[in-house]
């Protein structure tokens, strides 16, 4: 396993639409393992493959709290098959938009279909943080960032903040 670089805005690769996976094989499982290790190191609770530069429809997630045992989840070719009309506002953040948080409103419950780590098809319903995180990561697979749900002003400020923070880190490292 290896920790990979997480792409940050305004990297144009984050706007790519990810392609479906043909088969769940050892190479894909190695990617998912790398993604999980990268997500834990960041630290985060969800990561889409495009965030590490791989434009394939793969998500990893772990919603376990710090005092709980890790509970990694893997989603290959995930899709939302149904979404509730009821919405839930939730303050979101993103590893590709570091140190920026804002409220996004999403469906409170969704039904999902995906392949797991071993290629088995799973269908389940998600609500609460699971539903929010899943939809956030699904957006990545469509080239959408959580800041795209915000006003243009907030989105522009978020991108400017990430750029400024990156320049500050580079000048301190030099």
QUIHU-V407333 format. One record per backbone hydrogen bond with DSSP energy under -1.0 kcal/mol. NH is the residue of the N-H (numbers start at 0). CO is the residue of the C=O. If there is no record, write none. Layout:
BEGIN
[[NH | CO] [NH | CO]]
END
This chain:
BEGIN
[[6 | 50] [8 | 95] [10 | 7] [13 | 10] [14 | 11] [15 | 12] [17 | 140] [18 | 54] [28 | 24] [29 | 25] [30 | 26] [31 | 27] [32 | 28] [33 | 29] [34 | 30] [35 | 31] [36 | 32] [37 | 33] [38 | 34] [39 | 35] [40 | 36] [41 | 37] [43 | 38] [46 | 59] [48 | 57] [50 | 47] [51 | 48] [52 | 49] [53 | 48] [55 | 53] [56 | 18] [57 | 55] [58 | 74] [59 | 46] [60 | 72] [61 | 44] [67 | 64] [72 | 60] [74 | 58] [75 | 114] [76 | 56] [78 | 112] [80 | 110] [81 | 110] [83 | 108] [87 | 105] [89 | 103] [91 | 101] [96 | 93] [99 | 96] [101 | 91] [103 | 89] [105 | 87] [107 | 85] [109 | 125] [110 | 81] [111 | 123] [112 | 78] [113 | 121] [114 | 75] [115 | 119] [118 | 115] [121 | 113] [123 | 111] [125 | 109] [131 | 127] [132 | 128] [133 | 129] [134 | 130] [135 | 131] [136 | 132] [137 | 133] [138 | 134] [139 | 135] [140 | 136] [141 | 138] [142 | 139] [143 | 138] [147 | 144] [148 | 145] [149 | 146] [154 | 150] [155 | 151] [156 | 152] [157 | 153] [158 | 154] [159 | 155] [160 | 156] [161 | 157] [162 | 158] [163 | 159] [164 | 160] [165 | 161] [166 | 162] [167 | 163] [168 | 164] [169 | 165] [170 | 166] [171 | 167] [172 | 168] [173 | 169]]
END
